[in-house]
Structure formats: C-alpha cells, structure tokens
Amino acid sequence: MVKIRAFKGIRPSAKEAIYVASLPYDVLSTEEARKLGVSNPMSFLHIDKAEIDLAADLSPYDDSVYAKAASNLAEFQEKGWLVKDGKPELYLYQLVMNGRPQTGLVTCTAIDDYVSGAIKKHELTREEKELDRIRHVDVTDANTSPIFLTYRSDDEVNNVVDAWIGSHDPVYDFESFHGVQHRIWTVDDADVVGVLTKAFEAIPALYIADGHHRTESAVKVGLKRREEFPDAGADAEFNFFLAVLFPQDQLEILDYNRVVDVPIATDLLDQVALKFDVEKVGKEAYKPATPNTFGMYLDGSWYGLKVKPEFAGEGVIASLDVSILADQVLTPLFGIEDIRRDDRINFVGGIRGLGELEQLVDAGKYTIAFSMYPPTMDNLLDVADAGEIMPPKSTWFEPKLLSGLFVHDLESK
C-alpha cells in the first residue's frame, strides 16, 4: 500500500498560470533559462534556476544561488503571483500532446514509502545533481518541482478522476511549450479526497517515471528535518513530497538517442556487422520501428542495424535495447565503460527529432550517432519490480510536467 495526502498548494492564479509555468529546471541549460527569464519576470525559472538572476560567471552551485531562489519564492508570494490555498486539497493535472491526454493526481507522497521500497526506482542518481536539489529544497523549504510517478492503472481511481473532470471546470486551461495543453482541476470535496486516499492504500507500489534526483533530494531533506525537529509529528509536512501520479497505461516513453565523439576505425562497419545485420539506408533518417533495431548515422549516411539473436541479451536488463547497444557497440568498439560519466557520449531526447543527431555529427561535435527504439512502460515496471536498475538515460517522457503550477511548503521555517 502507498500513502497519499492532500496539501495546501502554493500556486498561481488562473490568469497568471501561463506566465509563471516553466519547463523543468533539468531540461534547460542556464543559458536557455536566462533567455526565457529575461523576457518574463514571472517565470518560475527565477526560482528553480535562480542563477539566471545573478552574474553569468557565477557557479550555479554557489550558496548565493540557493539564497536567491528562496528570496524569489518569497517575493513571488508577496506580489501575489503565487498564493497558498487555504485548505489541503488534491488536484488533477491533464496534459494533452498530439491529441493524446494523460491525467495525473497531484498529491503528496510519503518519504517512508520511498525508504521502504513502496516507491520504486529504475535509475541511479549522480551525486552532484542530487546535492544541488538537496540544497535547493533545504534552503527554499519547499518542493518546487513535482516528481513524475506512475502506477498500475486502477479502475476505482480512474472512475473517480473521470467523474470529477466530467462534472467540474478546470481552474487552469492553457497551451504552452511544444503545443501541449495543460489543464488543472482542484479536488476540494473532502469525501472525494477520502475516496482517492483510501483507493491508493490498495495500490501496492508507485514507480518513479521521471525525477530520481528530485525524489532522492526530497527524501533526504525530509529525513534531515526529522533530526532537526524530533518532536514533530508524523503528519509534519516535511515527511511528504510533491508528486503527480499517472496510470501507466496513459504514458508514453520516447526514444533517448546517443551521440558519440570517438575516432572511427576504417573497418567499423565490418566490426558492427559481426553482431548486427547492417543495411545502408542513405540520407533518410532511420527511426527504429521494433525492438532490437537501431539507427546509426555516420559520414552523412544512415544505417539500419538489427542485432543478431545470439547477441540480443537475456533478462530484464540485458535484453533492453540500451543495454544491447552498450554491450555490443559502445564498450567493445569505443571503450565506453560508464556512460554516466564518460564525456565522449551524450544523449538527445526524442522530442528533438533525429535531425538533431544529424546536425551534431555534421557540425563535427560528434563523430557518430545512434537512434533508439524506446523501452515500454512494462519494461520500466518489470525492471523496478525486479529491484534492478536501467542503464542511464534509458527513458525520455513527453510531455513534461511544468514547474510553477504547484509548490509544496515543508512548513519548517
């Protein structure tokens, strides 16, 4: 079972939501965020990436950055751009992209569920990124960005959500980045909140879809607060963190492609052909349509690769396409052992298209690129249920949850 609960969301007015809402901090560079922030003083990036308001040569991990984030959060509330609700509520957050809707429950989940394993992960985190968000949550005393969780679809939850949406108007309804429609409903009926809370007690597990660093950081700050306030009760806000929960059957994982900067051997195609059936496609970008197939962009041409059965790998991890590419190409041919830390490899989310791979290689920034077939949601849940860890950069979810529509106050300052 998992525990969810209503909270007093800090959020913008309906009129200002479109201006406050921003892309997540971790999908934008500081330079990209600075450009957006300069033209929009209400952008939540002034809180989530507060370095944009400080000197350009300042480290984004400087103490002053986190202090600025806290002061900006306070200023947004003083100006009325963000307002805290008067009573605990749940919220529904629907995103529509290319005509496909997904509707999540905005709530607070328990740090104890993560500690116990009821909230499951499928990726490892990097210490420097984790420390950044720990400091951000600690200094702002808030969860400023929601964590994207999923669960195996439940009929009772679906029925309650559908009934509420069908009988209530959204409080926010606007189109934002990449043409995605964002709609928010408040669930302010105590009886309905109780039904949803009770329904999740019967759901055995939640799964992190996107936001492993934010989860680790939120949990570690919560545990730190317990040490700081040993007399606080189990219902203290810092024992919970902000999340949006989506049924797994509404979600789609996009490809997470690879670009590599390594010397290319003259016989590379022959080496690849030992383990893959290789077809030269030409100028047309090759987007894999089935598992165990890959696109390879080299010297201005695309190649289709299909792994030979004996090299396909066995088990929930080894059989993933990202594992096959690493085990059969990246490590033996290029010497890339740790894709989390090797600076010769980079990753391009599927939302950017395969043209981005071509541009990076043609510009000489990388020598070769690989297009991937994405893992499925069943792959993700199976890996997490097995207590295993996916290779880094295995999943790319779209559409992205916007930041700034909800803030959870830890209420410890």
C-alpha positions, 0 to 999 in steps of 0.5 A: 500500500502507498500513502497519499495526502492532500496539501495546501498548494502554493500556486498561481492564479488562473490568469497568471498560470501561463506566465509563471509555468516553466519547463523543468529546471533539468531540461534547460541549460542556464543559458536557455533559462536566462533567455526565457527569464529575461523576457518574463519576470514571472517565470518560475525559472527565477526560482528553480534556476535562480542563477539566471538572476545573478552574474553569468560567471557565477557557479550555479552551485554557489550558496548565493544561488540557493539564497536567491531562489528562496528570496524569489519564492518569497517575493513571488508570494508577496506580489501575489503571483503565487498564493497558498490555498487555504485548505489541503486539497488534491488536484488533477493535472491533464496534459494533452500532446498530439491529441493524446491526454494523460491525467495525473493526481497531484498529491503528496507522497510519503518519504517512508514509502520511498525508504521502504521500497513502496516507491520504486526506482529504475535509475541511479542518481549522480551525486552532484545533481542530487546535492544541488536539489538537496540544497535547493529544497533545504534552503527554499523549504519547499518542493518546487518541482513535482516528481513524475510517478506512475502506477498500475492503472486502477479502475476505482481511481480512474472512475473517480478522476473521470467523474470529477473532470466530467462534472467540474471546470478546470481552474487552469486551461492553457497551451504552452511549450511544444503545443501541449495543453495543460489543464488543472482541476482542484479536488476540494470535496473532502469525501472525494479526497477520502475516496482517492486516499483510501483507493491508493492504500490498495495500490501496492507500489508507485514507480518513479517515471521521471525525477530520481534526483528530485525524489532522492533530494526530497527524501533526504531533506525530509529525513534531515528535518526529522533530526532537526525537529524530533518532536514533530509529528508524523503528519509534519509536512516535511515527511511528504513530497510533491508528486503527480501520479499517472496510470501507466497505461496513459504514458508514453516513453520516447526514444533517448538517442546517443551521440558519440565523439570517438575516432572511427576505425576504417573497418567499423562497419565490418566490426558492427556487422559481426553482431548486427545485420547492417543495411545502408539506408542513405540520407533518410533518417532511420527511426527504429520501428521494433525492438532490437533495431537501431539507427546509426548515422555516420559520414552523412549516411544512415544505417539500419542495424538489427542485432543478431539473436545470439547477441540480443541479451537475456533478462530484464536488463540485458535484453533492453535495447540500451543495454544491447547497444552498450554491450555490443557497440559502445564498450567493445568498439569505443571503450565506453565503460560508464556512460554516466560519466564518460564525456565522449557520449551524450544523449538527445531526447526524442522530442528533438527529432533525429535531425538533431543527431544529424546536425551534431555529427555534421557540425563535427561535435560528434563523430557518430550517432545512434537512434533508439527504439524506446523501452515500454512502460512494462519494461520500466515496471518489470525492471523496478519490480525486479529491484534492478536498475536501467542503464542511464538515460534509458527513458525520455517522457513527453510531455513534461510536467511544468514547474510553477503550477504547484509548490509544496511548503515543508512548513519548517521555517 
